[in-house]
C-alpha cells in the first residue's frame, strides 16, 4: 500500500471512529432520561441493538451486495462476548456509581488498549501516542482532583471491567484484521438474554421508554458500528482514545439536560482532553502526509 493510500485510510478511520465516539457520548444521558430498573433498561437497549444489527446485515448483504459476516469466526465470537459482557458491566456501573466516576474510569480504555497491543501484538505505541496518553491522564486527573466518591466500590469496579473489556475487544479486532462492524450489534442478544432472566416480578419497569428505545435503535448501533470498524484503519490505542469523547461530552450533556453544572476543574480537564485528541490526530495526519510526499523507492 502506498503512503498516500495509507494516509487516506487513516483519515477515514479518524472520521469513522470520531463519529462513533460522539454517538457513544449520548449513552449515559439517554439511560438517565429513560429512568427505571437496571435489567429492564439493559433488556430493551440490547434487544433494540440486536434487531438493528440483523436489519443492517440484511441490507448490506442483500441490497448493497457486499458480503459481511454477522460473527466472523472464533475471533468474532470472542469479541462479541467481550462487548456483551461490557454492556452488563457498563449498566451496573451507571447504576452504582456517579456519572463522573464512570466516564473517568472508562477513559483508561485507551491505556489498556495500548498495553494489550504492546504485550500481545508487539505494537509499541508511538512517542506521540504515549505523550497524548500522558496528557489525557493529566486532564482526567483535573476532572476528579477531589478523588473518586467513596462508597461506590462495586460501581467503580464494574466501570474498570468495562474499560478492560472494550480494550480487549479492540485489540482482538485489530489482531484479526476481520470486519467486526456488526459483531457488537448482533451479540447484544447475550446481555439481552441475561437481562430478561433477571427482570423484576412485575416485568419491565421503565419510566420513559422512548429514550432507551432511541438509544438502542439509533445511538448505540451507530456508536459500536463505527468504533468496531475503527481497528481496520487505526491502531488499538488510537481507537481507544476516541472512547474518551464520552469522558469529555457526557458530563456536558448531563449539565445541559439535568442542570448538573460541571466545575471549573471539569471544564479545564475536558479542554486538556480535547486538545490532546485534536493534537494527536493532527500530528498523525501530518506525519502520514509527509511520508506520502516522499518519493517511492525504485
C-alpha positions as CSV (number, residue, x, y, z in Angstrom):
1,X,0.0,0.0,0.0
2,X,1.4,3.4,-1.0
3,X,1.9,6.1,1.7
4,X,-0.8,8.3,0.2
5,X,-3.3,5.5,0.4
6,X,-2.3,4.8,3.9
7,X,-2.8,8.4,4.9
8,X,-6.3,8.4,3.2
9,X,-7.3,5.3,5.1
10,X,-6.0,6.8,8.4
11,X,-8.2,9.9,7.8
12,X,-11.2,7.7,7.1
13,X,-10.5,5.8,10.3
14,X,-10.3,9.0,12.3
15,X,-13.7,10.3,10.8
16,X,-15.5,7.0,11.4
17,X,-14.2,6.5,14.9
18,X,-14.8,10.1,15.9
19,X,-18.4,9.7,14.8
20,X,-18.7,6.6,16.9
21,X,-17.2,8.3,20.0
22,X,-19.6,11.2,19.6
23,X,-22.7,8.9,19.4
24,X,-21.5,7.0,22.4
25,X,-21.4,10.2,24.5
26,X,-25.2,10.3,24.5
27,X,-25.5,6.8,26.1
28,X,-25.5,7.8,29.8
29,X,-27.8,10.9,29.4
30,X,-30.3,8.7,27.5
31,X,-30.2,6.0,30.1
32,X,-30.7,8.5,32.8
33,X,-33.5,10.2,30.9
34,X,-35.3,6.9,30.5
35,X,-35.3,6.1,34.2
36,X,-36.2,2.7,35.6
37,X,-34.8,-0.6,36.7
38,X,-31.4,-1.6,35.5
39,X,-32.3,-5.0,34.0
40,X,-35.3,-3.6,32.2
41,X,-33.2,-0.9,30.6
42,X,-30.5,-3.3,29.6
43,X,-33.0,-5.7,28.1
44,X,-34.7,-3.0,25.9
45,X,-31.4,-1.4,25.0
46,X,-29.8,-4.7,24.0
47,X,-32.8,-6.2,22.1
48,X,-33.2,-3.0,20.1
49,X,-29.5,-3.0,19.2
50,X,-29.7,-6.7,18.2
51,X,-32.7,-6.0,15.9
52,X,-30.8,-3.2,14.2
53,X,-27.8,-5.5,13.7
54,X,-29.9,-8.0,11.9
55,X,-31.5,-5.4,9.7
56,X,-28.1,-3.9,8.9
57,X,-26.7,-7.3,8.0
58,X,-29.7,-7.9,5.6
59,X,-29.4,-4.5,3.9
60,X,-25.6,-4.8,3.5
61,X,-25.8,-8.3,2.1
62,X,-28.9,-8.2,0.0
63,X,-29.3,-4.6,-1.0
64,X,-25.7,-3.5,-1.4
65,X,-24.5,-7.0,-2.4
66,X,-21.5,-6.7,0.0
67,X,-20.8,-9.9,1.8
68,X,-20.3,-9.3,5.6
69,X,-20.4,-11.9,8.4
70,X,-22.5,-11.5,11.5
71,X,-19.8,-13.1,13.6
72,X,-16.5,-13.6,11.6
73,X,-15.0,-16.8,13.1
74,X,-13.8,-17.5,16.6
75,X,-12.2,-14.1,16.9
76,X,-15.6,-12.5,16.2
77,X,-17.3,-14.7,18.8
78,X,-14.7,-13.7,21.5
79,X,-15.0,-10.0,20.5
80,X,-18.8,-10.3,20.7
81,X,-18.7,-11.9,24.2
82,X,-16.5,-9.1,25.4
83,X,-18.9,-6.5,24.0
84,X,-21.8,-8.4,25.5
85,X,-20.3,-8.6,29.0
86,X,-19.3,-5.0,28.7
87,X,-23.0,-4.0,28.2
88,X,-23.8,-5.6,31.6
89,X,-20.9,-4.1,33.5
90,X,-21.5,-0.7,32.0
91,X,-25.1,-0.5,33.1
92,X,-24.2,-1.8,36.5
93,X,-21.6,0.9,36.7
94,X,-24.1,3.6,35.7
95,X,-26.5,2.5,38.4
96,X,-23.9,2.0,41.2
97,X,-21.6,5.0,40.9
98,X,-21.6,8.6,39.7
99,X,-21.5,9.6,36.0
100,X,-18.2,11.3,36.7
101,X,-16.7,8.1,38.1
102,X,-17.9,6.0,35.1
103,X,-16.5,8.3,32.4
104,X,-13.3,8.8,34.3
105,X,-12.6,5.1,34.7
106,X,-13.7,4.4,31.1
107,X,-11.1,7.0,30.0
108,X,-8.5,4.3,30.7
109,X,-9.7,2.2,27.7
110,X,-7.0,3.7,25.5
111,X,-4.3,2.9,28.1
112,X,-5.5,-0.7,28.4
113,X,-5.6,-1.0,24.6
114,X,-2.1,0.3,24.3
115,X,-0.8,-2.1,26.9
116,X,-2.6,-5.1,25.5
117,X,-1.4,-4.2,21.9
118,X,2.2,-3.8,23.2
119,X,2.1,-7.1,25.0
120,X,0.3,-9.3,22.6
121,X,0.6,-7.6,19.2
122,X,4.1,-6.2,19.7
123,X,2.8,-2.8,18.6
124,X,4.8,-0.3,20.6
125,X,2.8,2.9,21.0
126,X,4.4,5.8,19.1
127,X,6.0,8.6,21.2
128,X,3.2,10.9,20.1
129,X,0.6,8.4,21.4
130,X,2.5,8.0,24.7
131,X,2.7,11.8,25.2
132,X,-1.0,12.1,24.3
133,X,-1.9,9.4,26.8
134,X,0.0,11.2,29.5
135,X,-1.8,14.5,28.7
136,X,-5.1,12.7,28.9
137,X,-4.3,11.2,32.3
138,X,-3.5,14.7,33.4
139,X,-6.8,16.0,32.1
140,X,-8.8,13.3,33.7
141,X,-6.9,13.9,36.9
142,X,-8.1,17.6,36.9
143,X,-11.7,16.4,36.5
144,X,-11.5,14.2,39.5
145,X,-8.9,16.0,41.6
146,X,-11.0,15.7,44.7
147,X,-10.9,11.9,44.3
148,X,-13.4,9.3,43.5
149,X,-16.5,9.3,45.6
150,X,-16.4,6.9,48.5
151,X,-18.8,4.1,48.9
152,X,-19.0,3.2,45.2
153,X,-16.5,0.4,45.1
154,X,-18.8,-2.1,43.2
155,X,-19.8,0.5,40.6
156,X,-16.2,1.6,40.1
157,X,-15.1,-2.0,39.7
158,X,-17.7,-2.5,37.0
159,X,-16.6,0.6,35.2
160,X,-13.0,-0.6,35.3
161,X,-14.1,-4.0,33.9
162,X,-15.9,-2.2,31.1
163,X,-12.7,-0.3,30.2
164,X,-10.7,-3.6,30.1
165,X,-13.3,-5.5,28.1
166,X,-13.5,-2.7,25.5
167,X,-9.8,-2.6,25.2
168,X,-9.6,-6.4,24.8
169,X,-12.3,-6.3,22.1
170,X,-10.4,-3.6,20.2
171,X,-7.1,-5.4,20.4
172,X,-8.5,-8.7,19.2
173,X,-10.3,-6.9,16.3
174,X,-7.1,-5.3,15.4
175,X,-5.2,-8.6,15.5
176,X,-7.7,-10.5,13.4
177,X,-8.0,-7.9,10.7
178,X,-11.6,-9.1,10.1
179,X,-14.6,-6.8,9.6
180,X,-16.2,-6.7,13.1
181,X,-18.6,-3.8,12.4
182,X,-21.8,-5.9,13.1
183,X,-20.3,-8.0,15.9
184,X,-21.2,-5.7,18.9
185,X,-24.7,-5.3,17.5
186,X,-25.8,-8.9,16.9
187,X,-24.0,-10.2,20.1
188,X,-26.2,-7.8,22.1
189,X,-28.5,-10.7,22.3
190,X,-26.3,-12.2,25.0
191,X,-26.8,-9.3,27.6
192,X,-30.4,-9.2,26.5
193,X,-30.9,-12.8,27.4
194,X,-29.3,-12.3,30.8
195,X,-31.4,-9.1,31.5
196,X,-34.7,-10.9,30.6
197,X,-33.9,-13.6,33.1
198,X,-33.3,-11.0,35.8
199,X,-36.3,-8.8,35.2
200,X,-38.3,-7.9,38.3
201,X,-41.5,-9.9,39.1
202,X,-43.7,-7.1,37.6
203,X,-42.0,-7.2,34.2
204,X,-40.4,-4.2,32.5
205,X,-40.1,-1.1,34.7
206,X,-39.1,2.0,32.6
207,X,-40.4,5.5,33.2
208,X,-39.8,6.9,29.7
209,X,-39.1,4.0,27.3
210,X,-38.8,6.3,24.2
211,X,-35.4,7.4,25.4
212,X,-33.9,3.9,25.8
213,X,-35.5,2.8,22.5
214,X,-33.9,5.7,20.7
215,X,-30.6,4.8,22.4
216,X,-30.8,1.1,21.4
217,X,-32.2,1.6,17.9
218,X,-30.0,4.6,16.8
219,X,-27.2,5.8,19.0
220,X,-25.7,2.5,20.3
221,X,-25.7,0.8,16.9
222,X,-24.2,3.9,15.3
223,X,-21.5,4.1,18.0
224,X,-20.5,0.5,18.1
225,X,-20.7,0.1,14.3
226,X,-18.2,3.0,13.9
227,X,-16.0,2.1,16.8
228,X,-15.8,-1.6,15.8
229,X,-14.9,-0.6,12.3
230,X,-12.1,1.7,13.5
231,X,-9.4,-1.0,14.2
232,X,-9.4,-1.7,10.5
233,X,-7.8,1.7,9.9
234,X,-6.3,2.7,13.2
235,X,-4.1,1.2,15.9
236,X,-5.9,-0.1,19.1
237,X,-4.6,2.8,21.3
238,X,-5.9,5.3,18.7
239,X,-9.4,3.7,18.6
240,X,-9.4,3.6,22.4
241,X,-8.7,7.3,22.6
242,X,-11.9,8.1,20.8
243,X,-13.8,6.4,23.6
244,X,-12.6,9.4,25.6
245,X,-15.2,11.6,23.8
246,X,-17.7,10.1,26.2
247,X,-15.5,11.3,29.1
248,X,-15.4,14.8,27.6
249,X,-19.0,15.2,26.3
250,X,-21.2,13.1,28.6
251,X,-20.8,15.5,31.6
252,X,-21.7,18.4,29.2
253,X,-24.9,16.7,28.1
254,X,-25.8,15.9,31.7
255,X,-25.2,19.5,32.6
256,X,-27.4,20.7,29.8
257,X,-30.2,18.2,30.4
258,X,-30.2,17.7,34.2
259,X,-28.7,21.1,35.2
260,X,-25.7,19.4,36.9
261,X,-23.1,22.2,36.4
262,X,-19.6,21.0,35.8
263,X,-16.9,22.6,37.9
264,X,-14.2,24.8,36.5
265,X,-11.7,21.9,37.0
266,X,-14.0,19.6,35.0
267,X,-14.1,22.1,32.2
268,X,-10.3,22.6,32.3
269,X,-9.8,18.8,32.3
270,X,-12.2,18.4,29.4
271,X,-10.3,21.1,27.5
272,X,-7.0,19.3,28.0
273,X,-8.5,16.0,26.8
274,X,-10.0,17.7,23.7
275,X,-6.7,19.4,22.8
276,X,-4.8,16.2,23.4
277,X,-7.0,14.3,21.0
278,X,-7.0,17.0,18.3
279,X,-3.3,17.5,18.6
280,X,-2.6,13.8,18.3
281,X,-4.9,13.4,15.3
282,X,-3.3,16.4,13.5
283,X,0.2,15.1,14.3
284,X,-0.6,11.7,12.9
285,X,-2.2,13.1,9.7
286,X,0.8,15.5,9.2
287,X,3.3,12.6,9.7
288,X,1.4,10.4,7.3
289,X,1.1,13.2,4.7
290,X,4.8,13.8,5.0
291,X,5.6,10.2,4.4
292,X,3.2,10.2,1.4
293,X,5.1,13.1,-0.1
294,X,8.3,11.2,-0.1
295,X,9.3,9.7,-3.5
296,X,8.7,6.0,-3.7
297,X,11.9,3.9,-4.0
298,X,12.6,2.4,-7.3
